[in-house]
Amino acid sequence: MLTELEKNAISDHYRTISKNLPQFRPRPAQREMIAAIANAFSRTLTRAEGSDTPPERNGESIAVIEGPTGVGKSLAYLLAGGIMAQTRGKRLIVSSATIALQEQLVGRDLPFVVAHSGLEMSFALAKGRGRYVCPYKLYQLTQGFAQQTLLGIDEAPVPAYLWDSKPRQDELDTLTQMATQFAKREFNGDRDTWAEKIDDNLWFKITNDRHGCLKNACPNRPECPFFLARDVLETVDVVVCNHDLLLADISMGGGVILPAPENSFYCIDEAHHLPKKALSQFAAEHSWQQAIWTLEKLPDMTQKIARVCDKVELANLADEAATALLDSLHEWQFYLQDEPQLRESEREHEAVWLWQDGNIPESLATLVHNTQIAASSLLRHINGLNEALSQSRRERDSDSLHIDQLSTELGIFVARAEQIEAVWSQLAQVRTDEKEPPLAKWISRKLDDKLDYTFHASPISGATMLANGLWRRAAGAVLTSATLQSLGNFNMLLNQTGLSWLPETTTLALQSPFNFAEQGELYIPPLAASPKDPAAHTNEVVEWLPKLIDETAAIGTLVLFTSRKQMTEVAFRLPEHLLPYVLIQGEQSKAAILESHYQALKDGKPSIIFGLDSFAEGLDLPHEACVHVIIVKLPFSMPDNPIEKTQSRWIEQRGGKPFIEITVPEASIKLIQAVGRLIRTERDYGRVTILDNRVKTQRYGQQMLACLPPFRRIG
């Protein structure tokens, strides 16, 4: 229950903001959101004194809040969440899907709250280990080649695994410059602060993962940017991260990278991205070629370790497991080269063999089983060798440098073995309960000169992992975004995230601060052709666009397509007098398009942006920068990847209709997001035009139309 102290603290700090900013206008929806978050977090459950059993949570401290643009969501959850975290002895974890929002939170929103509310609150941005340089590897590379230059030798005395080919001079120059600046503390080791763009392959050589990291045994531990950043996270009140890092931490058990869920209140912004992010995190894949390379190189590695650690028997067991796995993978190649679905494909660059309903093909059951056993055995023995190295490091100071190099090198093999085992443990699973959703299992092949296969396995929903790994453990959570409802309710999000299993979860849809009836209008032209007839629909779009676009005023028009092919064809067929004003996604970077767009408006010319999905969300074009949004087609995405196909079949087998249960609700959210590009502030105005007659002729279209803002209807 919310205490008087907490109520007063929230009211006082909110009032302080209004006093410090004369132009600040309290918004009813924002105050409602603050109250909802505070009340949810006040219901957090604590472990009984002296008990080792965590409390049973049913969503009582979780709130799902849809806050339209203009509500001021970040101020609401930072103020309420920050105060509640302090009074309840928790940490506040703020997670977003995009880098842009993370930068906004750390660079603008959090400093704003601290500066104007009087609330003392420290904060830091959390990043994955891969965003930081590993000083140990950086110095190994640069010092090794410095020795090479001094001694006048051809081969650098550094471990071969660090370079898979002879480095170019410009690569060596970049690393030398980086090492020099890092040693002088002119570069902090964060990739995002390095002034120049650095190639991914080069960066990979000087960063590390949890397998290759020497941790406390590393001689460069005191200056390691990752550990220094993590030390800071232990001291701050608010940790800002992205969904990927949050989910990675949960998948490792929680509390590994970020504070433990039991000690954290979560504010998950852009929460509509969470379900798909979770699927990506919990999926597993590995390539056949990379696995073969790893297994063939492994014996050299194991024998080195055996000599250092006196673990010949353990090294031999690892080699035997690697040989067994190699034999299985070569047997897979024999089967896969004759599989028809991997030779022909409707896709241009990739062939896919989907195992229907996640069932293992009967003829391959034994091979799947043998591959899984070998992969599991390999990982177990490699982990044993890794532990043996750690033990040797603790016992033998004289060989510490050599042991450290072996540990870093072995880390690559541990990571690969973990990846392979994760795939085969899922591929080998047999579903025993028909009520449980199947796993999606498939094998893909790139249709290019290089013969390679990729083995894939993935849940079709992240709900179970999120429910068990996060919601039932977190002290509290708020999920928010401008668009969380679909077809007028929160059911789809609750189902996808597993929150539907926590019945005390609160949902709240806040009212928009904008007067849509006065600020905007909705027009649905009388098109005869349905998008189900692509050629006829494109013809009508080409005919209508010149009538809809004002080429005399310096205003912005955003035309949104669902298909690059249709976008290109429409652009090609536009009247010549419109072409100078058109900016097409893909022909320039997004930043370059926006720069050209604003420059045209500044020069008194119209500007027309042709964009796809990524321009329908997160694009902020206030005032005259976007006065007309034209939606060419309802944003349906039919199930075309293995996960979606497996999910659709499972829904059908339960008597459901995937189109109604998944496709329409998801399209409804996308449509609302696309329409949301028009009105971004109280001063904005304009029109939304929809060139898809299904919003009138189909029942689902009318449902989607009813969920749009209450614009004035014309035509």
C-alpha positions in Angstrom: 0.0 0.0 0.0 1.2 3.5 -0.8 2.4 5.3 2.3 1.8 9.0 3.1 5.5 9.6 2.9 5.6 8.3 -0.7 2.4 10.2 -1.7 3.9 13.4 -0.3 7.3 12.8 -1.9 5.8 12.3 -5.4 3.5 15.3 -5.0 6.3 17.6 -3.7 8.8 16.7 -6.4 6.2 17.0 -9.2 5.2 20.4 -7.8 8.8 21.4 -7.7 9.1 20.7 -11.5 6.1 22.9 -12.2 7.6 25.7 -10.1 11.0 25.5 -11.7 9.6 25.5 -15.2 7.1 28.4 -15.8 6.1 26.8 -19.2 5.4 23.4 -17.6 1.8 22.3 -17.9 0.6 19.4 -15.6 -1.2 16.8 -17.7 -4.0 14.8 -16.3 -2.9 11.7 -18.1 0.6 12.1 -16.8 -0.6 12.4 -13.2 -2.8 9.3 -13.7 0.2 7.4 -15.0 2.4 8.5 -12.0 -0.4 7.3 -9.6 -0.8 4.0 -11.4 3.0 3.2 -11.3 3.3 4.3 -7.6 0.3 2.1 -6.6 1.6 -0.9 -8.5 5.1 -0.7 -7.0 3.6 -0.2 -3.5 2.0 -3.6 -3.8 5.4 -5.3 -4.1 5.7 -8.5 -2.1 8.7 -9.2 0.2 10.1 -12.5 1.4 9.0 -13.4 4.9 11.7 -12.7 7.5 13.9 -15.8 8.0 12.3 -17.6 5.0 14.2 -18.8 2.0 11.0 -19.1 -0.1 10.3 -16.2 -2.5 6.8 -14.8 -2.3 4.2 -16.1 -4.9 3.6 -13.2 -7.3 0.5 -13.0 -9.4 1.1 -9.6 -11.1 -0.1 -7.4 -8.2 3.0 -5.1 -8.7 2.8 -5.0 -12.5 1.1 -2.4 -14.6 0.6 -2.3 -18.4 0.0 1.3 -19.4 -0.7 2.6 -22.9 0.4 6.3 -23.0 -0.2 8.0 -26.3 2.3 10.6 -27.7 2.2 13.8 -25.6 1.4 12.2 -22.3 5.0 12.5 -21.0 5.6 8.9 -20.2 9.3 9.1 -19.4 8.8 11.8 -16.8 6.0 9.8 -15.2 7.9 6.5 -14.8 11.2 8.1 -13.9 9.7 10.3 -11.1 7.3 7.7 -9.7 9.6 4.7 -10.3 12.7 6.6 -8.9 10.9 7.6 -5.7 9.3 4.2 -5.1 12.6 2.4 -5.7 14.3 4.6 -3.1 11.6 4.2 -0.5 11.3 0.4 -1.0 15.0 -0.3 -1.2 15.0 -1.3 -4.8 16.9 -0.4 -8.0 15.1 1.1 -11.0 15.8 -0.7 -14.3 14.6 1.3 -17.4 14.7 -0.7 -20.6 14.0 0.5 -24.1 14.0 -1.2 -27.6 15.9 1.6 -29.4 19.3 3.3 -29.0 17.6 6.6 -29.6 15.4 6.3 -26.5 18.3 5.1 -24.4 20.3 8.2 -25.4 17.3 10.4 -24.8 16.8 8.9 -21.3 20.5 9.3 -20.2 21.2 12.5 -22.1 18.0 14.5 -21.6 15.2 12.9 -19.5 17.0 11.8 -16.4 19.2 15.0 -16.1 15.9 16.9 -16.5 14.2 15.1 -13.6 17.2 15.4 -11.4 17.7 19.1 -12.2 14.1 20.3 -11.9 12.4 18.0 -9.4 14.9 18.2 -6.5 15.1 14.4 -6.4 18.6 13.1 -5.8 19.0 10.2 -8.2 22.1 8.8 -9.8 22.0 6.9 -13.1 24.1 5.0 -15.7 23.7 3.3 -19.0 24.3 -0.4 -19.1 25.8 -2.0 -22.2 26.7 -5.5 -23.1 30.3 -6.7 -22.8 30.6 -6.6 -26.6 30.4 -2.8 -26.7 33.7 -2.5 -24.7 37.3 -3.1 -25.8 39.1 -5.9 -24.0 42.5 -4.3 -22.9 44.1 -7.7 -22.6 43.4 -8.6 -26.2 44.1 -5.1 -27.5 47.5 -5.1 -25.9 48.3 -8.6 -27.1 47.7 -7.6 -30.7 49.4 -4.3 -30.7 52.4 -5.2 -28.5 52.8 -8.4 -30.6 53.1 -6.5 -33.8 55.2 -3.8 -32.2 57.7 -6.7 -31.4 57.4 -7.9 -34.9 58.4 -4.5 -36.3 61.4 -4.2 -33.9 62.6 -7.7 -34.6 62.1 -7.6 -38.3 60.2 -10.9 -38.4 57.3 -11.9 -40.7 55.1 -13.6 -38.2 53.8 -11.9 -35.1 54.4 -13.6 -31.8 50.7 -13.5 -30.8 48.2 -16.4 -30.6 47.0 -17.4 -34.0 43.4 -17.4 -33.0 43.4 -13.6 -32.8 44.0 -13.2 -36.6 42.5 -15.6 -39.1 44.3 -13.9 -41.9 47.2 -11.5 -42.2 46.1 -8.1 -40.9 46.1 -5.0 -43.2 48.3 -2.1 -42.3 45.3 0.2 -41.8 43.9 -2.4 -39.3 47.1 -2.4 -37.4 47.2 1.4 -37.4 43.7 1.7 -36.1 44.4 -0.8 -33.2 47.7 0.9 -32.4 46.0 4.3 -32.2 43.3 2.8 -30.1 45.7 1.2 -27.7 47.7 4.4 -27.4 44.7 6.5 -26.7 43.3 3.9 -24.2 46.6 3.8 -22.3 46.6 7.7 -22.1 42.9 7.6 -21.0 41.9 9.6 -24.1 39.6 6.7 -25.1 37.4 5.1 -22.5 37.1 1.7 -24.3 33.4 2.2 -25.2 32.9 1.5 -28.9 30.2 4.2 -29.1 32.7 6.9 -28.1 35.4 6.0 -30.7 35.3 8.9 -33.2 35.7 6.8 -36.4 33.6 3.9 -37.7 35.3 0.6 -36.9 34.7 -2.6 -38.9 32.7 -5.3 -37.0 35.3 -8.0 -37.8 38.1 -5.8 -36.5 36.2 -4.9 -33.4 35.4 -8.6 -32.7 39.2 -9.2 -32.3 39.5 -6.7 -29.5 36.3 -7.3 -27.5 35.4 -10.3 -25.4 32.5 -12.4 -24.1 31.9 -14.1 -20.8 33.7 -17.3 -22.0 36.9 -15.7 -23.0 37.1 -13.1 -20.2 39.7 -13.8 -17.5 37.6 -11.9 -15.0 39.4 -11.2 -11.7 42.5 -13.1 -12.9 43.0 -10.6 -15.8 46.1 -8.5 -15.4 44.2 -5.6 -17.0 41.1 -6.0 -14.7 41.7 -2.6 -13.0 41.4 -0.7 -16.3 38.8 -2.9 -18.0 36.1 -0.6 -19.3 33.4 -3.3 -19.0 34.2 -4.0 -15.3 34.5 -0.3 -14.5 31.1 0.3 -16.1 29.6 -2.6 -14.2 31.1 -1.4 -10.9 29.3 1.9 -11.6 26.0 0.0 -12.0 26.4 -1.3 -8.5 26.3 2.2 -7.1 23.6 4.0 -9.1 19.8 4.3 -8.4 18.7 4.0 -12.0 20.1 1.6 -14.7 19.2 2.3 -18.3 19.5 -0.7 -20.7 18.0 -2.1 -23.8 15.6 -5.1 -24.1 18.3 -7.3 -25.5 20.5 -6.8 -22.5 17.6 -7.3 -20.1 16.6 -10.5 -21.7 20.2 -11.8 -21.9 20.5 -11.2 -18.2 17.2 -13.1 -17.6 18.3 -16.0 -19.8 21.4 -16.4 -17.6 19.3 -16.5 -14.5 19.0 -12.8 -13.6 21.3 -10.7 -11.6 24.3 -11.5 -13.7 24.7 -8.3 -15.7 21.9 -6.2 -14.1 20.7 -6.1 -10.5 18.7 -9.2 -9.5 15.0 -9.1 -10.4 13.9 -9.5 -6.8 15.7 -6.3 -6.0 14.5 -4.3 -9.0 11.5 -2.3 -10.2 11.4 -2.4 -14.1 10.1 0.4 -16.4 9.9 -1.2 -19.8 9.4 1.4 -22.4 8.6 0.6 -26.1 7.1 -2.6 -24.6 5.3 -3.6 -27.8 8.8 -4.8 -29.0 9.3 -7.1 -26.0 7.6 -10.3 -27.3 9.6 -10.5 -30.5 12.8 -9.5 -28.7 12.2 -12.4 -26.3 11.8 -14.8 -29.1 15.1 -13.7 -30.6 16.8 -14.1 -27.3 15.5 -17.5 -26.5 16.1 -18.9 -30.1 19.2 -20.9 -31.0 21.1 -21.5 -34.2 24.5 -22.6 -35.5 26.0 -23.1 -39.0 27.3 -26.4 -40.2 30.5 -24.9 -41.6 31.4 -23.0 -38.4 30.8 -26.1 -36.3 33.0 -28.2 -38.5 35.8 -25.6 -38.3 35.5 -25.5 -34.5 35.6 -29.2 -34.1 38.5 -29.7 -36.4 40.6 -27.0 -34.5 39.6 -28.2 -31.1 42.2 -31.1 -30.6 45.1 -28.7 -30.9 43.5 -26.6 -28.1 42.7 -29.5 -25.8 46.2 -31.0 -26.1 47.8 -27.6 -25.2 45.6 -27.5 -22.1 46.3 -31.2 -21.3 50.1 -30.4 -21.1 49.6 -27.4 -18.9 47.0 -28.9 -16.5 48.0 -32.6 -16.6 44.4 -33.5 -17.8 45.2 -35.9 -20.6 42.2 -38.1 -19.9 39.8 -35.2 -19.9 41.3 -33.7 -23.1 40.9 -37.1 -24.8 37.3 -37.3 -23.7 36.7 -33.9 -25.2 38.4 -35.0 -28.4 36.3 -38.1 -28.6 33.1 -36.1 -28.2 34.3 -33.7 -30.9 35.0 -36.7 -33.2 31.5 -38.1 -32.5 29.9 -34.7 -33.2 32.0 -34.3 -36.4 30.8 -37.8 -37.6 27.2 -36.8 -36.9 27.5 -33.5 -38.8 29.1 -35.2 -41.8 26.2 -37.6 -41.7 23.9 -34.6 -41.7 25.6 -33.3 -44.8 24.9 -36.6 -46.5 21.2 -36.4 -45.7 20.8 -32.6 -46.4 22.3 -32.6 -49.8 19.5 -34.9 -51.0 16.7 -33.0 -49.2 14.5 -31.5 -52.0 13.3 -28.5 -49.8 16.9 -27.4 -49.5 17.6 -27.4 -53.2 14.6 -25.4 -54.4 13.0 -22.4 -52.9 10.4 -19.7 -53.5 12.9 -17.4 -51.7 15.5 -15.7 -53.8 18.6 -16.4 -51.6 17.6 -19.1 -49.1 16.0 -22.5 -48.9 14.2 -23.7 -45.8 13.2 -27.1 -44.5 10.7 -26.6 -41.7 9.9 -29.7 -39.5 6.2 -29.6 -39.3 4.8 -29.0 -35.8 8.3 -29.3 -34.5 8.3 -33.1 -35.0 11.6 -34.8 -35.8 11.4 -36.6 -39.1 11.1 -40.3 -38.3 14.1 -41.3 -40.5 16.3 -38.8 -38.7 15.3 -39.5 -35.1 18.4 -41.6 -34.3 20.7 -39.0 -35.9 19.2 -36.1 -34.0 19.5 -38.1 -30.7 23.2 -39.0 -31.4 24.0 -35.4 -32.4 22.5 -34.1 -29.2 24.3 -36.6 -27.0 27.7 -35.7 -28.7 27.0 -31.9 -28.4 26.1 -32.3 -24.7 29.2 -34.5 -24.0 31.5 -32.0 -25.8 30.2 -29.0 -23.8 30.6 -30.9 -20.5 34.2 -31.9 -21.2 35.2 -28.4 -22.5 33.7 -26.8 -19.4 35.8 -29.3 -17.4 39.0 -28.2 -19.2 38.0 -24.6 -18.6 37.7 -25.2 -14.9 41.1 -27.1 -15.0 42.7 -24.0 -16.5 41.2 -21.8 -13.8 42.6 -24.2 -11.1 46.0 -24.1 -12.7 46.0 -20.3 -12.8 45.3 -20.3 -9.0 48.1 -22.7 -8.3 50.9 -21.7 -10.7 52.1 -18.1 -10.9 55.0 -18.8 -13.2 52.9 -19.8 -16.2 50.1 -17.3 -15.6 50.7 -15.4 -19.0 50.6 -18.7 -21.0 47.5 -19.9 -19.0 45.7 -16.6 -19.5 46.3 -16.8 -23.3 45.0 -20.4 -23.3 41.9 -19.4 -21.3 41.1 -16.5 -23.7 41.5 -18.8 -26.7 39.5 -21.6 -25.1 36.7 -19.1 -24.5 35.9 -19.1 -28.2 35.5 -22.9 -28.2 33.4 -22.8 -25.0 31.0 -20.2 -26.6 30.7 -22.3 -29.9 30.1 -25.5 -27.9 27.4 -23.8 -25.8 25.8 -22.5 -29.0 25.8 -25.9 -30.7 24.5 -27.7 -27.5 21.7 -25.1 -27.2 20.5 -25.9 -30.7 20.5 -29.6 -30.4 19.0 -29.7 -26.9 16.0 -28.0 -28.5 16.0 -29.9 -31.8 16.0 -33.2 -29.8 13.0 -32.2 -27.6 9.9 -34.3 -28.0 6.6 -32.7 -27.1 4.7 -34.9 -24.6 1.8 -32.6 -23.9 -0.3 -31.6 -26.9 -1.6 -28.6 -25.0 1.9 -27.2 -24.9 3.0 -25.1 -27.9 5.6 -26.8 -30.2 9.1 -25.6 -30.8 9.8 -24.3 -34.3 12.6 -26.4 -35.8 14.1 -25.9 -39.3 17.3 -26.1 -41.4 18.2 -23.4 -43.9 20.6 -23.1 -46.7 21.9 -20.0 -48.4 21.7 -20.4 -52.1 25.1 -19.2 -53.0 28.5 -20.6 -54.0 29.4 -21.7 -50.5 27.7 -24.9 -49.4 26.5 -24.3 -45.8 23.5 -25.2 -43.7 22.2 -23.6 -40.5 20.3 -25.5 -37.9 17.6 -23.5 -36.0 15.3 -24.0 -33.1 13.0 -21.5 -31.3 10.0 -21.3 -29.1 7.0 -19.9 -30.9 6.3 -17.7 -27.8 8.4 -16.1 -25.2 5.6 -16.1 -22.7 6.8 -18.9 -20.5 10.3 -17.6 -20.3 9.2 -14.1 -19.5 6.6 -15.2 -16.9 9.0 -17.5 -15.0 12.3 -15.6 -15.5 11.0 -12.1 -15.0 7.4 -11.4 -14.0 7.2 -14.0 -11.1 10.6 -12.8 -9.8 10.5 -9.0 -10.3 9.7 -6.8 -7.3 7.6 -4.8 -9.8 7.3 -3.7 -13.4 5.5 -1.2 -15.6 5.2 -1.9 -19.3 4.5 1.2 -21.4 4.3 2.4 -25.0 2.2 4.7 -27.1 0.5 1.6 -28.7 -0.1 -1.5 -26.6 -3.8 -2.2 -27.3 -4.9 -4.2 -30.3 -8.5 -3.9 -31.5 -9.4 -2.1 -28.3 -7.9 -4.4 -25.7 -4.6 -5.6 -24.2 -5.2 -9.3 -24.8 -2.5 -9.9 -27.4 0.3 -8.2 -25.4 -0.7 -10.0 -22.2 -0.8 -13.4 -24.1 2.5 -12.8 -25.8 4.4 -11.8 -22.7 2.9 -14.4 -20.3 1.2 -11.7 -18.2 -2.2 -13.3 -18.9 -1.1 -16.0 -16.4 -0.7 -13.4 -13.7 -4.3 -12.4 -13.1 -3.6 -9.4 -10.8 -1.7 -7.5 -13.5 -3.2 -4.0 -13.9 -3.9 -2.5 -17.4 -4.6 1.2 -18.1 -5.2 3.1 -21.4 -4.5 6.8 -20.9 -6.3 9.5 -22.9 -4.4 11.4 -25.5 -3.8 15.1 -24.8 -4.5 16.0 -28.4 -7.8 17.2 -29.9 -7.8 14.8 -32.9 -11.2 16.0 -34.2 -9.9 19.5 -34.6 -6.3 18.8 -35.4 -6.7 16.1 -38.1 -9.0 14.5 -40.7 -9.3 11.0 -42.1 -9.9 10.4 -45.8 -10.6 7.1 -47.5 -10.9 7.6 -51.3 -13.3 5.5 -53.3 -10.8 3.0 -54.7 -12.3 0.1 -56.7 -9.4 -2.3 -56.6 -8.5 -4.3 -53.5 -4.8 -4.8 -52.6 -5.5 -8.5 -53.1 -5.2 -7.6 -56.8 -1.7 -6.1 -56.6 -1.5 -4.8 -60.2 -4.9 -3.1 -60.2 -4.3 -1.6 -56.7 -0.9 -0.2 -57.8 -2.5 1.3 -60.9 -5.0 3.1 -58.7 -2.4 4.3 -56.2 -0.4 5.8 -59.1 -3.6 7.5 -60.3 -4.5 8.9 -56.9 -1.2 10.1 -55.5 -0.9 13.2 -57.8 -4.4 14.2 -56.7 -3.6 13.8 -53.0 -0.2 15.5 -52.8 0.0 19.3 -52.6 3.0 20.3 -54.7 2.6 24.0 -54.1 3.1 24.3 -50.4 6.3 23.7 -48.3 4.9 20.9 -46.3 5.9 17.3 -45.7 4.0 14.2 -47.0 4.8 10.7 -45.7 3.7 7.8 -48.0 3.9 4.4 -46.3 4.1 1.1 -48.2 4.2 -2.5 -47.0 6.1 -3.7 -50.0 9.4 -2.4 -51.4 8.4 -3.8 -54.9 5.2 -1.7 -54.9 7.0 1.4 -53.5 9.6 1.2 -56.3 7.0 0.7 -59.0 4.8 3.6 -57.8 7.9 5.9 -57.6 8.9 4.8 -61.2 5.4 5.7 -62.5 4.9 9.0 -60.8 4.5 12.1 -63.0 7.8 13.7 -63.8 6.9 17.0 -62.1 6.6 15.2 -58.7 9.9 13.3 -58.9 12.2 16.1 -57.7 10.3 16.2 -54.4 10.4 12.4 -53.7 12.8 10.8 -51.2 12.8 7.0 -51.2 13.8 4.8 -48.3 16.8 2.7 -49.2 18.3 5.1 -51.7 19.9 7.1 -48.9 20.4 6.5 -45.1 17.5 7.5 -42.9 19.5 10.4 -41.5 20.2 11.7 -45.0 16.6 11.4 -46.1 15.5 13.5 -43.0 18.2 16.1 -43.6 17.1 16.5 -47.3 13.4 16.6 -46.2 14.0 19.4 -43.8 16.2 21.3 -46.2 13.5 21.2 -48.9 10.9 22.6 -46.5 13.4 25.3 -45.4 13.9 26.2 -49.1 10.1 26.6 -49.5 9.6 23.4 -51.4 7.4 20.4 -50.7 9.0 17.1 -49.7 7.5 13.6 -50.1 9.0 10.6 -48.2 8.3 7.1 -49.5 8.9 4.7 -46.6 8.4 1.2 -45.4 7.7 -0.3 -41.9 10.6 1.4 -40.1 9.3 4.8 -41.2 5.8 4.0 -39.7 7.1 3.9 -36.1 9.4 6.1 -34.1 9.7 8.8 -36.8 9.1 12.2 -35.3 8.1 14.9 -37.9 6.3 17.6 -36.1 4.4 20.6 -37.5 4.9 21.2 -41.2 7.4 18.4 -41.5 4.4 16.0 -41.8 1.0 17.4 -42.7 -0.2 14.4 -44.7 0.3 10.6 -44.0 -0.8 8.4 -46.9 -1.1 4.7 -46.0 -1.1 2.7 -49.2 -2.1 -0.6 -47.8 -3.1 -2.1 -44.4 0.1 -3.4 -42.8 -0.6 -7.1 -42.8 2.4 -9.4 -42.5 1.4 -12.9 -43.5 3.3 -15.8 -41.7 6.3 -16.4 -43.9 9.0 -17.4 -41.5 9.3 -20.8 -39.7 8.3 -19.5 -36.3 5.2 -17.8 -37.6 4.2 -20.8 -39.7 4.6 -23.2 -36.8 2.6 -20.9 -34.6 -0.2 -20.6 -37.2 -0.5 -24.3 -37.6 -0.7 -24.8 -33.8 -3.5 -22.2 -33.6 -5.4 -24.0 -36.4 -5.0 -27.4 -34.6 -6.6 -25.9 -31.6 -9.6 -24.7 -33.7 -8.5 -21.1 -34.0 -7.9 -18.8 -36.9 -4.4 -17.3 -37.2 -5.5 -14.5 -39.4 -8.0 -13.3 -36.8 -5.9 -14.1 -33.7 -2.6 -12.8 -34.8 -2.5 -11.1 -38.3 -5.3 -8.7 -37.7 -4.4 -7.6 -34.2 -0.8 -7.1 -35.2 -1.8 -5.1 -38.3 -4.1 -3.0 -36.1 -1.2 -2.0 -33.9 1.0 -1.1 -36.9 -1.8 0.9 -38.5 -2.3 2.9 -35.3 1.5 3.5 -35.2 1.5 4.6 -38.8 -1.4 7.0 -38.3 0.4 8.3 -35.2 3.1 9.9 -37.4 0.7 12.8 -38.1 -0.1 14.5 -34.8 3.0 14.8 -32.5 2.2 18.0 -30.6 -0.7 20.2 -29.7 0.2 22.5 -32.7 0.2 19.8 -35.4 -2.5 19.4 -38.0 -3.1 17.5 -41.2 -4.7 14.5 -42.9 -4.4 10.8 -42.9 -5.4 9.1 -46.2 -5.9 5.3 -46.4 -5.7 3.8 -50.0 -7.1 0.4 -49.0 -10.8 -0.2 -49.4 -10.8 -3.2 -47.0 -11.2 -0.7 -44.1 -14.7 -0.3 -45.4 -15.6 -3.5 -47.1 -14.3 -6.0 -44.5 -15.5 -6.5 -40.9 -11.9 -6.6 -39.6 -11.2 -3.4 -41.5 -14.0 -1.7 -39.8 -12.7 -2.9 -36.4 -9.3 -1.5 -37.2 -10.8 1.8 -38.3 -12.7 2.1 -35.1 -9.5 1.9 -33.1 -7.9 4.9 -34.9 -7.9 8.4 -33.3 -11.3 10.2 -33.7 -10.2 12.4 -36.6 -12.9 14.3 -38.5 -14.0 12.0 -41.4 -14.2 13.5 -44.9 -15.3 12.1 -48.2 
